[in-house]
Every structure is written in C-alpha cells, then in structure tokens.
Amino acid sequence: MITNRILMITNKIAIGENMGTFSIWHWIIVLTVILLLFGVGRISNIMSDLAKGIKAFKKGLQDDEIE
C-alpha cells in the first residue's frame, strides 16, 4: 500500500504534473529573500515612484484627449 503510494508520487514527479505550480511557501520564501536584498524602505520608494509614474501617465492621456 505504501509502496504503491510512493510509486504514484514518483510517477507524478517524473511526468511533471506538478511542475510549474508554486505553493504559498514558495512565495513566502521569495518575498523574504527580496525583502532581505532590498529592504523595506527601498521597496516602498520603488512603489511610490511607480505610483507617481502611473498617475503622470494617466494625466498625460487625459491631456491628449482634451487637445
């Protein structure tokens, strides 16, 4: 019974049925590494700059529609 289950799991891995999917643990580890590399302050600055860029882009689109 246990050996059959192990064979089924190894066959799934060999076939690749679970390949390409990420669990919540993968994302937690990735986010932790990113926070360690960049720091919280730098990420908030990047997000702030991104928001300003999006706002400027939207304003530019509205200005083009008016003219």
N, C-alpha and C positions, 0 to 999 in steps of 0.2 A: 504494500500500500504506500509506504513512504518512498520507496524507490520509484514507483510509478509517478508520484508527485514530483520528485526531483527530475525525472526524465522529461516530464511535461514542461517544467520550468526551463530546463536547459534547452529544450527544443524551441520554446518561445524566444529565448535569447538568441539562439543560433539563427532562427528565421528572421528575427528583427521586428517582432510585433510591437514591442515596447520601445523601439528606438525612436528618438526624436521627440519624446514627450518629457516634460520637465515637471517634477513634483514641487510642492511648496518648499521643501527642504533645499532643492537646488536654487530656487530664487532667493531664499533667505541667505544662503552662503554667498551667492553672487552679490547681493546688496551689501552684505557685511564687508566683503573684500573691497567693493567700490567705496564704501564709507571710510575704510581704513586707508585707502590710497589717496583719496581726495579730501577727506574731512568734511564735516557738516557745513562749515562756513563757506567753503569753496563751491559746494553743490548748490547752496541757497543763492549764492551770487550768480551762478550759471543759470539757474531757473529764473531769477529776477531779470537777467539780461534777455533771456528767451521770451519772457512775457512782454518786455518792452519792445522787442523786435516784432512780435505778433501784433501788438497794438499799433505800432508805426505802419506795418503792412496794411492793416485794416483801414487806418486813416488814409493811407495813400490810395487805396481802392476807392474809398468814398470821394476823395478829391478828384479822381479821374472821372467818376460818374457825374459829378457836378459840372465839370467843364465840358 
